[in-house]
Amino acid sequence: SRRRRRRMASVASMTSSMASVSASVGGGGARARRGAPHAGARAGFASMSKSMSKSKSMSMSSGSTRRRMAMTTRTGAASRKALVTDVIEDASSSTTSTTSWMITATSARITSNEEEEEDGLEHVYKSARWFEIRDSVRPTQVALGWDWTFLKLANFKDFDTAQAYMARKPVPYVSYRGQRYVVDHHHTLAALELSGWDVDVVMEEIFEYDADLTEERFWGIMEGKGWSFCWDAEYKRMEYSDIPKSFNLTAFRNDVYRSLGGFARRYKLLKRGKMLEDKLFFEFQWGYFFWLHRNDAYALWPSSQLQRGFDRLLKMIEQTDDSEYIGEGHLEAARDVQDMILLSEKVLQPLYEVLVEYIAPLAYAYQTIPADEDRIVPGLKKRFGREQLPGSVITGNFDFMEERQKSPILPPPSSSSSSS
């Protein structure tokens, strides 16, 4: 079709541009990674971190909640997978409505992550067709990494593939006033909605909030637990009413930094910890860190050439998103999943892979700051409830720095370039 030919031409053009950028900046960038950071990088960042981390974090109490308690035991990944499969098969073979039955896992618990710690809660699982329940399934964040969602589309190429993938992805949520508020797998549900497949989805209820709880208090508790994200592109506070009411991708702000956080983990630069607090909004937190250092306001980049290459590649990604997905109503005009998968595989994923090469030295520069108090990230506690980034940086794949130069502290950045 004309649209497919245009997309293939775009793929070829963007691939050529990417190769040009990699050739003109990448070679020098690779050499620069072995050098020392800017003068005073560590001290300058630490000084700014201390001065800007004084903002009070929002105080949230658990308030009036109802937790259904039960004794649970950990089971192996195979047992959990088998239990999910049984849930799907039982629902499919039932002659009654797929929403008319429920199971309670006590001796065997399904989790969406093999390493999740036991929480002492009784998890209730319910399977239903996506089209039947999607109007009552609500997001809890205002932004998604569109490019990360397009990556996930590869799991929804056809009905059988989509069904098999969702059978491995129980969706955790909390109940409040008849709605299911999702606390994980936002990108997965957005990809499912974008694909158009009506498959069985296993919903995993983990909390039920009292209906007499006010909305303001409900959202305060959600954010206090790390289950909500309500910040704009400049990381300024948004209203809870701005959170989308559906998983239509166009309802979410496109956060390329969130996508970058995901790809940094995919390409083995970042690693999440095993504890729940290290998993919640992991990619958003690292995305915030990359956004904070987008213009080297804190002098942590080891090389200005690396920072310029990062900026150029990021703009190329944003232009691709705008021209192929966001602009001209592309997603509304045609839902060609194969085209979107093709563009993701041939253009976006290779761009992000190169981009991860550029941010690796920046991540190392942060990770190798010796003092814990010096690794306080300005504004992180205000937005995510913690002062330091979660997880760890994997140094084996991108090792480039052995020594650091000691230099005087740089003057602080202008107020317009910092974020408190």
Solvent accessible surface area in square Angstrom, and as a share of the most:
residue,aa,sasa,rsa
1,S,94,0.61
2,R,196,0.71
3,R,55,0.20
4,R,96,0.35
5,R,158,0.57
6,R,119,0.43
7,R,9,0.03
8,M,90,0.40
9,A,63,0.49
10,S,22,0.14
11,V,13,0.08
12,A,64,0.50
13,S,64,0.41
14,M,33,0.15
15,T,53,0.31
16,S,73,0.47
17,S,41,0.26
18,M,25,0.11
19,A,59,0.46
20,S,68,0.44
21,V,11,0.06
22,S,40,0.26
23,A,83,0.65
24,S,71,0.46
25,V,11,0.06
26,G,18,0.17
27,G,36,0.34
28,G,11,0.10
29,G,1,0.01
30,A,31,0.24
31,R,167,0.61
32,A,23,0.18
33,R,43,0.16
34,R,165,0.60
35,G,35,0.34
36,A,33,0.26
37,P,10,0.06
38,H,56,0.25
39,A,52,0.40
40,G,5,0.05
41,A,2,0.02
42,R,75,0.27
43,A,33,0.25
44,G,1,0.01
45,F,0,0.00
46,A,10,0.08
47,S,47,0.30
48,M,11,0.05
49,S,0,0.00
50,K,102,0.43
51,S,69,0.44
52,M,28,0.13
53,S,24,0.15
54,K,165,0.70
55,S,44,0.28
56,K,186,0.79
57,S,42,0.27
58,M,98,0.44
59,S,109,0.70
60,M,56,0.25
61,S,63,0.40
62,S,58,0.38
63,G,33,0.32
64,S,55,0.35
65,T,35,0.20
66,R,110,0.40
67,R,114,0.42
68,R,81,0.30
69,M,128,0.57
70,A,23,0.18
71,M,175,0.78
72,T,12,0.07
73,T,78,0.45
74,R,117,0.43
75,T,28,0.16
76,G,44,0.43
77,A,43,0.33
78,A,83,0.65
79,S,59,0.38
80,R,19,0.07
81,K,119,0.50
82,A,52,0.40
83,L,44,0.22
84,V,5,0.03
85,T,52,0.30
86,D,69,0.36
87,V,4,0.02
88,I,15,0.08
89,E,100,0.45
90,D,86,0.45
91,A,1,0.01
92,S,71,0.46
93,S,89,0.58
94,S,45,0.29
95,T,143,0.83
96,T,85,0.49
97,S,61,0.39
98,T,22,0.13
99,T,43,0.25
100,S,73,0.47
101,W,52,0.18
102,M,112,0.50
103,I,48,0.24
104,T,66,0.38
105,A,6,0.05
106,T,60,0.35
107,S,86,0.55
108,A,32,0.25
109,R,6,0.02
110,I,1,0.00
111,T,14,0.08
112,S,34,0.22
113,N,41,0.21
114,E,114,0.51
115,E,89,0.40
116,E,36,0.16
117,E,69,0.31
118,E,77,0.35
119,D,60,0.31
120,G,27,0.26
121,L,10,0.05
122,E,41,0.18
123,H,2,0.01
124,V,10,0.06
125,Y,0,0.00
126,K,43,0.18
127,S,0,0.00
128,A,3,0.02
129,R,74,0.27
130,W,2,0.01
131,F,85,0.36
132,E,101,0.45
133,I,8,0.04
134,R,80,0.29
135,D,122,0.63
136,S,26,0.17
137,V,0,0.00
138,R,50,0.18
139,P,1,0.01
140,T,1,0.00
141,Q,9,0.04
142,V,5,0.03
143,A,0,0.00
144,L,0,0.00
145,G,0,0.00
146,W,10,0.03
147,D,1,0.00
148,W,28,0.10
149,T,0,0.00
150,F,1,0.01
151,L,20,0.10
152,K,31,0.13
153,L,0,0.00
154,A,34,0.27
155,N,41,0.21
156,F,0,0.00
157,K,92,0.39
158,D,65,0.34
159,F,75,0.31
160,D,109,0.56
161,T,53,0.31
162,A,0,0.00
163,Q,28,0.13
164,A,53,0.41
165,Y,18,0.07
166,M,0,0.00
167,A,16,0.12
168,R,122,0.44
169,K,45,0.19
170,P,1,0.01
171,V,0,0.00
172,P,11,0.07
173,Y,13,0.05
174,V,0,0.00
175,S,21,0.14
176,Y,7,0.03
177,R,118,0.43
178,G,70,0.67
179,Q,46,0.21
180,R,41,0.15
181,Y,26,0.10
182,V,0,0.00
183,V,21,0.12
184,D,65,0.34
185,H,25,0.11
186,H,8,0.04
187,H,10,0.05
188,T,0,0.00
189,L,0,0.00
190,A,0,0.00
191,A,0,0.00
192,L,0,0.00
193,E,29,0.13
194,L,9,0.05
195,S,11,0.07
196,G,30,0.28
197,W,84,0.29
198,D,42,0.22
199,V,0,0.00
200,D,3,0.01
201,V,0,0.00
202,V,0,0.00
203,M,2,0.01
204,E,4,0.02
205,E,18,0.08
206,I,23,0.12
207,F,16,0.07
208,E,49,0.22
209,Y,5,0.02
210,D,31,0.16
211,A,65,0.50
212,D,119,0.62
213,L,8,0.04
214,T,82,0.48
215,E,100,0.45
216,E,143,0.64
217,R,104,0.38
218,F,1,0.00
219,W,22,0.08
220,G,10,0.10
221,I,3,0.02
222,M,0,0.00
223,E,26,0.12
224,G,44,0.42
225,K,51,0.22
226,G,21,0.20
227,W,19,0.07
228,S,10,0.06
229,F,2,0.01
230,C,1,0.00
231,W,6,0.02
232,D,40,0.20
233,A,52,0.41
234,E,92,0.41
235,Y,4,0.02
236,K,133,0.56
237,R,91,0.33
238,M,51,0.23
239,E,118,0.53
240,Y,51,0.19
241,S,88,0.57
242,D,70,0.36
243,I,6,0.03
244,P,13,0.08
245,K,118,0.50
246,S,49,0.31
247,F,5,0.02
248,N,71,0.36
249,L,3,0.01
250,T,56,0.33
251,A,53,0.41
252,F,7,0.03
253,R,61,0.22
254,N,36,0.18
255,D,4,0.02
256,V,10,0.06
257,Y,24,0.09
258,R,20,0.07
259,S,0,0.00
260,L,0,0.00
261,G,0,0.00
262,G,0,0.00
263,F,1,0.00
264,A,0,0.00
265,R,77,0.28
266,R,116,0.42
267,Y,46,0.18
268,K,119,0.51
269,L,0,0.00
270,L,2,0.01
271,K,122,0.52
272,R,64,0.23
273,G,22,0.21
274,K,127,0.54
275,M,92,0.41
276,L,82,0.41
277,E,101,0.45
278,D,29,0.15
279,K,23,0.10
280,L,38,0.19
281,F,34,0.14
282,F,0,0.00
283,E,12,0.05
284,F,7,0.03
285,Q,5,0.02
286,W,2,0.01
287,G,0,0.00
288,Y,0,0.00
289,F,0,0.00
290,F,1,0.00
291,W,16,0.05
292,L,2,0.01
293,H,0,0.00
294,R,66,0.24
295,N,73,0.37
296,D,27,0.14
297,A,18,0.14
298,Y,1,0.00
299,A,11,0.09
300,L,0,0.00
301,W,0,0.00
302,P,7,0.04
303,S,17,0.11
304,S,52,0.34
305,Q,60,0.27
306,L,1,0.00
307,Q,27,0.12
308,R,140,0.51
309,G,0,0.00
310,F,2,0.01
311,D,51,0.27
312,R,115,0.42
313,L,0,0.00
314,L,9,0.05
315,K,106,0.45
316,M,21,0.09
317,I,0,0.00
318,E,73,0.33
319,Q,120,0.54
320,T,1,0.00
321,D,1,0.00
322,D,75,0.39
323,S,64,0.41
324,E,15,0.07
325,Y,2,0.01
326,I,73,0.37
327,G,19,0.18
328,E,147,0.66
329,G,30,0.29
330,H,7,0.03
331,L,16,0.08
332,E,123,0.55
333,A,79,0.61
334,A,34,0.26
335,R,123,0.45
336,D,46,0.24
337,V,19,0.11
338,Q,86,0.38
339,D,3,0.01
340,M,3,0.01
341,I,8,0.04
342,L,38,0.19
343,L,1,0.00
344,S,1,0.01
345,E,76,0.34
346,K,108,0.46
347,V,0,0.00
348,L,1,0.00
349,Q,25,0.11
350,P,35,0.22
351,L,0,0.00
352,Y,0,0.00
353,E,89,0.40
354,V,33,0.19
355,L,0,0.00
356,V,1,0.00
357,E,64,0.29
358,Y,7,0.02
359,I,0,0.00
360,A,0,0.00
361,P,0,0.00
362,L,1,0.00
363,A,0,0.00
364,Y,7,0.03
365,A,0,0.00
366,Y,6,0.02
367,Q,61,0.27
368,T,65,0.38
369,I,0,0.00
370,P,94,0.59
371,A,29,0.23
372,D,80,0.41
373,E,94,0.42
374,D,24,0.12
375,R,45,0.16
376,I,23,0.12
377,V,1,0.01
378,P,0,0.00
379,G,5,0.05
380,L,0,0.00
381,K,71,0.30
382,K,81,0.34
383,R,20,0.07
384,F,35,0.14
385,G,54,0.52
386,R,62,0.23
387,E,62,0.28
388,Q,53,0.23
389,L,15,0.07
390,P,1,0.01
391,G,30,0.29
392,S,41,0.27
393,V,10,0.06
394,I,51,0.26
395,T,66,0.38
396,G,67,0.64
397,N,91,0.47
398,F,22,0.09
399,D,107,0.56
400,F,13,0.06
401,M,28,0.13
402,E,168,0.75
403,E,143,0.64
404,R,46,0.17
405,Q,122,0.54
406,K,195,0.83
407,S,34,0.22
408,P,114,0.72
409,I,109,0.56
410,L,60,0.30
411,P,111,0.70
412,P,101,0.64
413,P,31,0.20
414,S,71,0.46
415,S,103,0.66
416,S,108,0.70
417,S,29,0.19
418,S,32,0.21
419,S,15,0.09
420,S,63,0.41
